[in-house]
Amino acid sequence: MYICICKGVTDTAIREAVCQGADRMRDLKSCLGVSEQCGICATHAQEVLEQALVQKTHTNQFLPRPPAY
């Protein structure tokens, strides 16, 4: 689903940016251009960002950790 029409940014693109390390709106703005023009998308982009961060944290809790030597 498109989140930012002005820049053509989808929720998938935001989730991918989070996987690559984005964790703030500032990061999304710099790497994807979210909310740079009209700003209408900011609220929705923030929601997707928060959901993706929760999902990333939840997923990382269950990943196997390398053995400590």
PDB file with SEQRES, HELIX, SHEET and CRYST1 records, atoms N, CA, C and O in Angstrom:
SEQRES   1 A   69  MET TYR ILE CYS ILE CYS LYS GLY VAL THR ASP THR ALA          
SEQRES   2 A   69  ILE ARG GLU ALA VAL CYS GLN GLY ALA ASP ARG MET ARG          
SEQRES   3 A   69  ASP LEU LYS SER CYS LEU GLY VAL SER GLU GLN CYS GLY          
SEQRES   4 A   69  ILE CYS ALA THR HIS ALA GLN GLU VAL LEU GLU GLN ALA          
SEQRES   5 A   69  LEU VAL GLN LYS THR HIS THR ASN GLN PHE LEU PRO ARG          
SEQRES   6 A   69  PRO PRO ALA TYR                                              
HELIX    1 AA1 ASP A   11  CYS A   19  1                                   9    
HELIX    2 AA2 MET A   25  LEU A   32  1                                   8    
HELIX    3 AA3 ALA A   42  GLN A   61  1                                  20    
SHEET    1 AA1 2 TYR A   2  CYS A   4  0                                        
SHEET    2 AA1 2 VAL A   9  THR A  10 -1                                        
CRYST1    1.000    1.000    1.000  90.00  90.00  90.00 P 1           1          
ATOM      1  N   MET A   1       0.849  -1.168   0.000  1.00  0.00           N  
ATOM      2  CA  MET A   1       0.000   0.000   0.000  1.00  0.00           C  
ATOM      3  C   MET A   1       0.900   1.239   0.000  1.00  0.00           C  
ATOM      4  O   MET A   1       1.918   1.284   0.691  1.00  0.00           O  
ATOM      5  N   TYR A   2       0.505   2.237  -0.785  1.00  0.00           N  
ATOM      6  CA  TYR A   2       1.267   3.483  -0.806  1.00  0.00           C  
ATOM      7  C   TYR A   2       1.016   4.277   0.469  1.00  0.00           C  
ATOM      8  O   TYR A   2      -0.125   4.483   0.883  1.00  0.00           O  
ATOM      9  N   ILE A   3       2.099   4.712   1.073  1.00  0.00           N  
ATOM     10  CA  ILE A   3       2.029   5.542   2.274  1.00  0.00           C  
ATOM     11  C   ILE A   3       2.276   7.000   1.894  1.00  0.00           C  
ATOM     12  O   ILE A   3       1.555   7.895   2.335  1.00  0.00           O  
ATOM     13  N   CYS A   4       3.296   7.231   1.075  1.00  0.00           N  
ATOM     14  CA  CYS A   4       3.630   8.581   0.609  1.00  0.00           C  
ATOM     15  C   CYS A   4       3.431   8.627  -0.906  1.00  0.00           C  
ATOM     16  O   CYS A   4       4.227   8.079  -1.668  1.00  0.00           O  
ATOM     17  N   ILE A   5       2.372   9.279  -1.316  1.00  0.00           N  
ATOM     18  CA  ILE A   5       2.055   9.386  -2.737  1.00  0.00           C  
ATOM     19  C   ILE A   5       3.065  10.299  -3.436  1.00  0.00           C  
ATOM     20  O   ILE A   5       3.466  10.019  -4.565  1.00  0.00           O  
ATOM     21  N   CYS A   6       3.473  11.364  -2.792  1.00  0.00           N  
ATOM     22  CA  CYS A   6       4.399  12.323  -3.407  1.00  0.00           C  
ATOM     23  C   CYS A   6       5.704  11.656  -3.848  1.00  0.00           C  
ATOM     24  O   CYS A   6       6.227  11.956  -4.921  1.00  0.00           O  
ATOM     25  N   LYS A   7       6.218  10.763  -3.025  1.00  0.00           N  
ATOM     26  CA  LYS A   7       7.491  10.100  -3.306  1.00  0.00           C  
ATOM     27  C   LYS A   7       7.316   8.650  -3.743  1.00  0.00           C  
ATOM     28  O   LYS A   7       8.299   7.986  -4.072  1.00  0.00           O  
ATOM     29  N   GLY A   8       6.082   8.146  -3.754  1.00  0.00           N  
ATOM     30  CA  GLY A   8       5.824   6.771  -4.178  1.00  0.00           C  
ATOM     31  C   GLY A   8       6.365   5.728  -3.216  1.00  0.00           C  
ATOM     32  O   GLY A   8       6.851   4.681  -3.643  1.00  0.00           O  
ATOM     33  N   VAL A   9       6.284   6.006  -1.918  1.00  0.00           N  
ATOM     34  CA  VAL A   9       6.826   5.109  -0.891  1.00  0.00           C  
ATOM     35  C   VAL A   9       5.708   4.195  -0.377  1.00  0.00           C  
ATOM     36  O   VAL A   9       4.625   4.653  -0.012  1.00  0.00           O  
ATOM     37  N   THR A  10       5.997   2.907  -0.361  1.00  0.00           N  
ATOM     38  CA  THR A  10       5.026   1.919   0.117  1.00  0.00           C  
ATOM     39  C   THR A  10       5.343   1.480   1.534  1.00  0.00           C  
ATOM     40  O   THR A  10       6.424   1.754   2.056  1.00  0.00           O  
ATOM     41  N   ASP A  11       4.388   0.795   2.153  1.00  0.00           N  
ATOM     42  CA  ASP A  11       4.634   0.237   3.482  1.00  0.00           C  
ATOM     43  C   ASP A  11       5.753  -0.801   3.416  1.00  0.00           C  
ATOM     44  O   ASP A  11       6.524  -0.941   4.366  1.00  0.00           O  
ATOM     45  N   THR A  12       5.846  -1.521   2.312  1.00  0.00           N  
ATOM     46  CA  THR A  12       6.915  -2.512   2.142  1.00  0.00           C  
ATOM     47  C   THR A  12       8.282  -1.835   2.146  1.00  0.00           C  
ATOM     48  O   THR A  12       9.227  -2.345   2.747  1.00  0.00           O  
ATOM     49  N   ALA A  13       8.388  -0.700   1.485  1.00  0.00           N  
ATOM     50  CA  ALA A  13       9.655   0.039   1.458  1.00  0.00           C  
ATOM     51  C   ALA A  13      10.041   0.518   2.856  1.00  0.00           C  
ATOM     52  O   ALA A  13      11.217   0.502   3.220  1.00  0.00           O  
ATOM     53  N   ILE A  14       9.055   0.942   3.632  1.00  0.00           N  
ATOM     54  CA  ILE A  14       9.330   1.384   5.007  1.00  0.00           C  
ATOM     55  C   ILE A  14       9.788   0.204   5.851  1.00  0.00           C  
ATOM     56  O   ILE A  14      10.739   0.330   6.623  1.00  0.00           O  
ATOM     57  N   ARG A  15       9.129  -0.936   5.716  1.00  0.00           N  
ATOM     58  CA  ARG A  15       9.525  -2.123   6.480  1.00  0.00           C  
ATOM     59  C   ARG A  15      10.941  -2.580   6.097  1.00  0.00           C  
ATOM     60  O   ARG A  15      11.713  -2.999   6.959  1.00  0.00           O  
ATOM     61  N   GLU A  16      11.272  -2.498   4.832  1.00  0.00           N  
ATOM     62  CA  GLU A  16      12.620  -2.855   4.377  1.00  0.00           C  
ATOM     63  C   GLU A  16      13.659  -1.891   4.949  1.00  0.00           C  
ATOM     64  O   GLU A  16      14.748  -2.305   5.346  1.00  0.00           O  
ATOM     65  N   ALA A  17      13.316  -0.612   4.987  1.00  0.00           N  
ATOM     66  CA  ALA A  17      14.223   0.378   5.570  1.00  0.00           C  
ATOM     67  C   ALA A  17      14.468   0.074   7.044  1.00  0.00           C  
ATOM     68  O   ALA A  17      15.590   0.227   7.526  1.00  0.00           O  
ATOM     69  N   VAL A  18      13.435  -0.353   7.762  1.00  0.00           N  
ATOM     70  CA  VAL A  18      13.596  -0.725   9.175  1.00  0.00           C  
ATOM     71  C   VAL A  18      14.520  -1.937   9.295  1.00  0.00           C  
ATOM     72  O   VAL A  18      15.372  -1.983  10.182  1.00  0.00           O  
ATOM     73  N   CYS A  19      14.356  -2.905   8.416  1.00  0.00           N  
ATOM     74  CA  CYS A  19      15.240  -4.081   8.424  1.00  0.00           C  
ATOM     75  C   CYS A  19      16.690  -3.688   8.184  1.00  0.00           C  
ATOM     76  O   CYS A  19      17.610  -4.355   8.658  1.00  0.00           O  
ATOM     77  N   GLN A  20      16.888  -2.600   7.445  1.00  0.00           N  
ATOM     78  CA  GLN A  20      18.236  -2.137   7.141  1.00  0.00           C  
ATOM     79  C   GLN A  20      18.756  -1.137   8.168  1.00  0.00           C  
ATOM     80  O   GLN A  20      19.848  -0.592   8.006  1.00  0.00           O  
ATOM     81  N   GLY A  21      17.977  -0.891   9.229  1.00  0.00           N  
ATOM     82  CA  GLY A  21      18.480  -0.071  10.325  1.00  0.00           C  
ATOM     83  C   GLY A  21      17.727   1.209  10.623  1.00  0.00           C  
ATOM     84  O   GLY A  21      18.016   1.853  11.631  1.00  0.00           O  
ATOM     85  N   ALA A  22      16.783   1.604   9.802  1.00  0.00           N  
ATOM     86  CA  ALA A  22      16.018   2.824  10.093  1.00  0.00           C  
ATOM     87  C   ALA A  22      15.177   2.599  11.346  1.00  0.00           C  
ATOM     88  O   ALA A  22      14.493   1.584  11.472  1.00  0.00           O  
ATOM     89  N   ASP A  23      15.236   3.549  12.263  1.00  0.00           N  
ATOM     90  CA  ASP A  23      14.426   3.407  13.469  1.00  0.00           C  
ATOM     91  C   ASP A  23      13.765   4.711  13.908  1.00  0.00           C  
ATOM     92  O   ASP A  23      13.189   4.787  14.994  1.00  0.00           O  
ATOM     93  N   ARG A  24      13.850   5.739  13.057  1.00  0.00           N  
ATOM     94  CA  ARG A  24      13.218   7.024  13.351  1.00  0.00           C  
ATOM     95  C   ARG A  24      12.629   7.595  12.066  1.00  0.00           C  
ATOM     96  O   ARG A  24      13.014   7.198  10.966  1.00  0.00           O  
ATOM     97  N   MET A  25      11.711   8.511  12.210  1.00  0.00           N  
ATOM     98  CA  MET A  25      11.153   9.189  11.043  1.00  0.00           C  
ATOM     99  C   MET A  25      12.249   9.925  10.283  1.00  0.00           C  
ATOM    100  O   MET A  25      12.214  10.006   9.056  1.00  0.00           O  
ATOM    101  N   ARG A  26      13.205  10.452  11.001  1.00  0.00           N  
ATOM    102  CA  ARG A  26      14.321  11.143  10.365  1.00  0.00           C  
ATOM    103  C   ARG A  26      15.046  10.212   9.386  1.00  0.00           C  
ATOM    104  O   ARG A  26      15.459  10.632   8.306  1.00  0.00           O  
ATOM    105  N   ASP A  27      15.193   8.942   9.780  1.00  0.00           N  
ATOM    106  CA  ASP A  27      15.838   7.963   8.911  1.00  0.00           C  
ATOM    107  C   ASP A  27      15.006   7.714   7.657  1.00  0.00           C  
ATOM    108  O   ASP A  27      15.547   7.634   6.554  1.00  0.00           O  
ATOM    109  N   LEU A  28      13.693   7.593   7.827  1.00  0.00           N  
ATOM    110  CA  LEU A  28      12.816   7.374   6.676  1.00  0.00           C  
ATOM    111  C   LEU A  28      12.834   8.576   5.746  1.00  0.00           C  
ATOM    112  O   LEU A  28      12.791   8.427   4.525  1.00  0.00           O  
ATOM    113  N   LYS A  29      12.898   9.753   6.323  1.00  0.00           N  
ATOM    114  CA  LYS A  29      12.928  10.965   5.513  1.00  0.00           C  
ATOM    115  C   LYS A  29      14.207  11.028   4.683  1.00  0.00           C  
ATOM    116  O   LYS A  29      14.175  11.394   3.509  1.00  0.00           O  
ATOM    117  N   SER A  30      15.323  10.673   5.295  1.00  0.00           N  
ATOM    118  CA  SER A  30      16.592  10.767   4.566  1.00  0.00           C  
ATOM    119  C   SER A  30      16.764   9.663   3.529  1.00  0.00           C  
ATOM    120  O   SER A  30      17.320   9.907   2.458  1.00  0.00           O  
ATOM    121  N   CYS A  31      16.299   8.456   3.827  1.00  0.00           N  
ATOM    122  CA  CYS A  31      16.527   7.360   2.879  1.00  0.00           C  
ATOM    123  C   CYS A  31      15.399   7.172   1.876  1.00  0.00           C  
ATOM    124  O   CYS A  31      15.636   6.668   0.778  1.00  0.00           O  
ATOM    125  N   LEU A  32      14.176   7.563   2.225  1.00  0.00           N  
ATOM    126  CA  LEU A  32      13.040   7.346   1.332  1.00  0.00           C  
ATOM    127  C   LEU A  32      12.351   8.637   0.886  1.00  0.00           C  
ATOM    128  O   LEU A  32      11.607   8.635  -0.095  1.00  0.00           O  
ATOM    129  N   GLY A  33      12.591   9.718   1.590  1.00  0.00           N  
ATOM    130  CA  GLY A  33      11.940  10.979   1.253  1.00  0.00           C  
ATOM    131  C   GLY A  33      10.548  11.139   1.833  1.00  0.00           C  
ATOM    132  O   GLY A  33       9.802  12.029   1.425  1.00  0.00           O  
ATOM    133  N   VAL A  34      10.195  10.288   2.775  1.00  0.00           N  
ATOM    134  CA  VAL A  34       8.863  10.340   3.384  1.00  0.00           C  
ATOM    135  C   VAL A  34       8.647  11.686   4.068  1.00  0.00           C  
ATOM    136  O   VAL A  34       9.522  12.167   4.789  1.00  0.00           O  
ATOM    137  N   SER A  35       7.504  12.281   3.847  1.00  0.00           N  
ATOM    138  CA  SER A  35       7.023  13.534   4.440  1.00  0.00           C  
ATOM    139  C   SER A  35       7.871  14.761   4.092  1.00  0.00           C  
ATOM    140  O   SER A  35       7.849  15.752   4.823  1.00  0.00           O  
ATOM    141  N   GLU A  36       8.608  14.705   2.998  1.00  0.00           N  
ATOM    142  CA  GLU A  36       9.401  15.871   2.589  1.00  0.00           C  
ATOM    143  C   GLU A  36       8.576  16.928   1.870  1.00  0.00           C  
ATOM    144  O   GLU A  36       8.928  18.107   1.896  1.00  0.00           O  
ATOM    145  N   GLN A  37       7.486  16.526   1.231  1.00  0.00           N  
ATOM    146  CA  GLN A  37       6.745  17.502   0.439  1.00  0.00           C  
ATOM    147  C   GLN A  37       5.500  17.980   1.182  1.00  0.00           C  
ATOM    148  O   GLN A  37       5.561  18.980   1.896  1.00  0.00           O  
ATOM    149  N   CYS A  38       4.395  17.298   1.031  1.00  0.00           N  
ATOM    150  CA  CYS A  38       3.156  17.815   1.632  1.00  0.00           C  
ATOM    151  C   CYS A  38       2.996  17.431   3.107  1.00  0.00           C  
ATOM    152  O   CYS A  38       2.320  18.141   3.851  1.00  0.00           O  
ATOM    153  N   GLY A  39       3.607  16.315   3.546  1.00  0.00           N  
ATOM    154  CA  GLY A  39       3.557  15.914   4.947  1.00  0.00           C  
ATOM    155  C   GLY A  39       2.326  15.151   5.377  1.00  0.00           C  
ATOM    156  O   GLY A  39       2.234  14.732   6.531  1.00  0.00           O  
ATOM    157  N   ILE A  40       1.377  14.960   4.479  1.00  0.00           N  
ATOM    158  CA  ILE A  40       0.146  14.249   4.834  1.00  0.00           C  
ATOM    159  C   ILE A  40       0.438  12.814   5.270  1.00  0.00           C  
ATOM    160  O   ILE A  40      -0.299  12.257   6.083  1.00  0.00           O  
ATOM    161  N   CYS A  41       1.489  12.218   4.748  1.00  0.00           N  
ATOM    162  CA  CYS A  41       1.812  10.817   5.014  1.00  0.00           C  
ATOM    163  C   CYS A  41       2.485  10.584   6.364  1.00  0.00           C  
ATOM    164  O   CYS A  41       2.613   9.437   6.791  1.00  0.00           O  
ATOM    165  N   ALA A  42       2.911  11.633   7.037  1.00  0.00           N  
ATOM    166  CA  ALA A  42       3.731  11.485   8.241  1.00  0.00           C  
ATOM    167  C   ALA A  42       3.103  10.579   9.296  1.00  0.00           C  
ATOM    168  O   ALA A  42       3.787   9.731   9.870  1.00  0.00           O  
ATOM    169  N   THR A  43       1.825  10.748   9.553  1.00  0.00           N  
ATOM    170  CA  THR A  43       1.147   9.943  10.577  1.00  0.00           C  
ATOM    171  C   THR A  43       1.128   8.473  10.195  1.00  0.00           C  
ATOM    172  O   THR A  43       1.413   7.609  11.024  1.00  0.00           O  
ATOM    173  N   HIS A  44       0.795   8.187   8.949  1.00  0.00           N  
ATOM    174  CA  HIS A  44       0.738   6.796   8.492  1.00  0.00           C  
ATOM    175  C   HIS A  44       2.133   6.177   8.441  1.00  0.00           C  
ATOM    176  O   HIS A  44       2.315   5.008   8.783  1.00  0.00           O  
ATOM    177  N   ALA A  45       3.111   6.965   8.013  1.00  0.00           N  
ATOM    178  CA  ALA A  45       4.483   6.469   7.974  1.00  0.00           C  
ATOM    179  C   ALA A  45       4.974   6.138   9.378  1.00  0.00           C  
ATOM    180  O   ALA A  45       5.658   5.133   9.574  1.00  0.00           O  
ATOM    181  N   GLN A  46       4.636   6.960  10.344  1.00  0.00           N  
ATOM    182  CA  GLN A  46       5.011   6.719  11.744  1.00  0.00           C  
ATOM    183  C   GLN A  46       4.378   5.429  12.251  1.00  0.00           C  
ATOM    184  O   GLN A  46       5.029   4.660  12.959  1.00  0.00           O  
ATOM    185  N   GLU A  47       3.130   5.185  11.903  1.00  0.00           N  
ATOM    186  CA  GLU A  47       2.447   3.961  12.326  1.00  0.00           C  
ATOM    187  C   GLU A  47       3.125   2.720  11.754  1.00  0.00           C  
ATOM    188  O   GLU A  47       3.352   1.744  12.469  1.00  0.00           O  
ATOM    189  N   VAL A  48       3.448   2.762  10.460  1.00  0.00           N  
ATOM    190  CA  VAL A  48       4.117   1.622   9.832  1.00  0.00           C  
ATOM    191  C   VAL A  48       5.500   1.432  10.437  1.00  0.00           C  
ATOM    192  O   VAL A  48       5.920   0.301  10.678  1.00  0.00           O  
ATOM    193  N   LEU A  49       6.211   2.529  10.685  1.00  0.00           N  
ATOM    194  CA  LEU A  49       7.527   2.461  11.318  1.00  0.00           C  
ATOM    195  C   LEU A  49       7.433   1.772  12.677  1.00  0.00           C  
ATOM    196  O   LEU A  49       8.216   0.868  12.968  1.00  0.00           O  
ATOM    197  N   GLU A  50       6.486   2.188  13.503  1.00  0.00           N  
ATOM    198  CA  GLU A  50       6.331   1.602  14.837  1.00  0.00           C  
ATOM    199  C   GLU A  50       5.977   0.120  14.757  1.00  0.00           C  
ATOM    200  O   GLU A  50       6.514  -0.687  15.515  1.00  0.00           O  
ATOM    201  N   GLN A  51       5.075  -0.242  13.845  1.00  0.00           N  
ATOM    202  CA  GLN A  51       4.709  -1.650  13.671  1.00  0.00           C  
ATOM    203  C   GLN A  51       5.916  -2.480  13.239  1.00  0.00           C  
ATOM    204  O   GLN A  51       6.136  -3.583  13.741  1.00  0.00           O  
ATOM    205  N   ALA A  52       6.687  -1.944  12.313  1.00  0.00           N  
ATOM    206  CA  ALA A  52       7.857  -2.668  11.808  1.00  0.00           C  
ATOM    207  C   ALA A  52       8.914  -2.824  12.900  1.00  0.00           C  
ATOM    208  O   ALA A  52       9.570  -3.862  12.981  1.00  0.00           O  
ATOM    209  N   LEU A  53       9.080  -1.813  13.728  1.00  0.00           N  
ATOM    210  CA  LEU A  53      10.048  -1.905  14.828  1.00  0.00           C  
ATOM    211  C   LEU A  53       9.629  -2.954  15.846  1.00  0.00           C  
ATOM    212  O   LEU A  53      10.462  -3.712  16.341  1.00  0.00           O  
ATOM    213  N   VAL A  54       8.335  -2.999  16.159  1.00  0.00           N  
ATOM    214  CA  VAL A  54       7.829  -4.017  17.088  1.00  0.00           C  
ATOM    215  C   VAL A  54       8.044  -5.404  16.495  1.00  0.00           C  
ATOM    216  O   VAL A  54       8.491  -6.319  17.188  1.00  0.00           O  
ATOM    217  N   GLN A  55       7.728  -5.557  15.225  1.00  0.00           N  
ATOM    218  CA  GLN A  55       7.904  -6.847  14.565  1.00  0.00           C  
ATOM    219  C   GLN A  55       9.380  -7.246  14.536  1.00  0.00           C  
ATOM    220  O   GLN A  55       9.717  -8.409  14.760  1.00  0.00           O  
ATOM    221  N   LYS A  56      10.248  -6.290  14.262  1.00  0.00           N  
ATOM    222  CA  LYS A  56      11.685  -6.572  14.225  1.00  0.00           C  
ATOM    223  C   LYS A  56      12.187  -7.001  15.599  1.00  0.00           C  
ATOM    224  O   LYS A  56      12.956  -7.956  15.712  1.00  0.00           O  
ATOM    225  N   THR A  57      11.757  -6.306  16.630  1.00  0.00           N  
ATOM    226  CA  THR A  57      12.154  -6.653  17.993  1.00  0.00           C  
ATOM    227  C   THR A  57      11.638  -8.030  18.373  1.00  0.00           C  
ATOM    228  O   THR A  57      12.363  -8.834  18.959  1.00  0.00           O  
ATOM    229  N   HIS A  58      10.396  -8.296  18.041  1.00  0.00           N  
ATOM    230  CA  HIS A  58       9.782  -9.588  18.351  1.00  0.00           C  
ATOM    231  C   HIS A  58      10.509 -10.717  17.621  1.00  0.00           C  
ATOM    232  O   HIS A  58      10.779 -11.763  18.210  1.00  0.00           O  
ATOM    233  N   THR A  59      10.821 -10.513  16.363  1.00  0.00           N  
ATOM    234  CA  THR A  59      11.518 -11.525  15.568  1.00  0.00           C  
ATOM    235  C   THR A  59      12.917 -11.776  16.109  1.00  0.00           C  
ATOM    236  O   THR A  59      13.359 -12.922  16.191  1.00  0.00           O  
ATOM    237  N   ASN A  60      13.614 -10.709  16.476  1.00  0.00           N  
ATOM    238  CA  ASN A  60      14.984 -10.850  16.973  1.00  0.00           C  
ATOM    239  C   ASN A  60      15.049 -11.567  18.315  1.00  0.00           C  
ATOM    240  O   ASN A  60      16.084 -12.143  18.651  1.00  0.00           O  
ATOM    241  N   GLN A  61      13.973 -11.545  19.084  1.00  0.00           N  
ATOM    242  CA  GLN A  61      13.969 -12.233  20.370  1.00  0.00           C  
ATOM    243  C   GLN A  61      14.044 -13.739  20.193  1.00  0.00           C  
ATOM    244  O   GLN A  61      14.537 -14.444  21.074  1.00  0.00           O  
ATOM    245  N   PHE A  62      13.559 -14.238  19.065  1.00  0.00           N  
ATOM    246  CA  PHE A  62      13.476 -15.665  18.865  1.00  0.00           C  
ATOM    247  C   PHE A  62      14.526 -16.224  17.909  1.00  0.00           C  
ATOM    248  O   PHE A  62      14.513 -17.413  17.588  1.00  0.00           O  
ATOM    249  N   LEU A  63      15.430 -15.365  17.458  1.00  0.00           N  
ATOM    250  CA  LEU A  63      16.504 -15.848  16.610  1.00  0.00           C  
ATOM    251  C   LEU A  63      17.548 -16.560  17.464  1.00  0.00           C  
ATOM    252  O   LEU A  63      17.860 -16.108  18.566  1.00  0.00           O  
ATOM    253  N   PRO A  64      18.085 -17.657  16.970  1.00  0.00           N  
ATOM    254  CA  PRO A  64      19.132 -18.334  17.748  1.00  0.00           C  
ATOM    255  C   PRO A  64      20.383 -17.458  17.827  1.00  0.00           C  
ATOM    256  O   PRO A  64      20.775 -16.817  16.852  1.00  0.00           O  
ATOM    257  N   ARG A  65      20.979 -17.448  18.970  1.00  0.00           N  
ATOM    258  CA  ARG A  65      22.204 -16.674  19.171  1.00  0.00           C  
ATOM    259  C   ARG A  65      23.411 -17.601  18.989  1.00  0.00           C  
ATOM    260  O   ARG A  65      23.352 -18.783  19.328  1.00  0.00           O  
ATOM    261  N   PRO A  66      24.483 -17.060  18.461  1.00  0.00           N  
ATOM    262  CA  PRO A  66      25.681 -17.881  18.304  1.00  0.00           C  
ATOM    263  C   PRO A  66      26.226 -18.289  19.677  1.00  0.00           C  
ATOM    264  O   PRO A  66      26.098 -17.544  20.649  1.00  0.00           O  
ATOM    265  N   PRO A  67      26.824 -19.460  19.746  1.00  0.00           N  
ATOM    266  CA  PRO A  67      27.361 -19.909  21.038  1.00  0.00           C  
ATOM    267  C   PRO A  67      28.500 -19.008  21.506  1.00  0.00           C  
ATOM    268  O   PRO A  67      29.312 -18.539  20.708  1.00  0.00           O  
ATOM    269  N   ALA A  68      28.542 -18.780  22.804  1.00  0.00           N  
ATOM    270  CA  ALA A  68      29.625 -18.001  23.388  1.00  0.00           C  
ATOM    271  C   ALA A  68      30.789 -18.919  23.692  1.00  0.00           C  
ATOM    272  O   ALA A  68      30.626 -19.968  24.317  1.00  0.00           O  
ATOM    273  N   TYR A  69      31.942 -18.523  23.253  1.00  0.00           N  
ATOM    274  CA  TYR A  69      33.139 -19.368  23.486  1.00  0.00           C  
ATOM    275  C   TYR A  69      34.036 -18.767  24.506  1.00  0.00           C  
ATOM    276  O   TYR A  69      35.079 -19.338  24.823  1.00  0.00           O  
TER     277      TYR A  69                                                      
END                                                                             
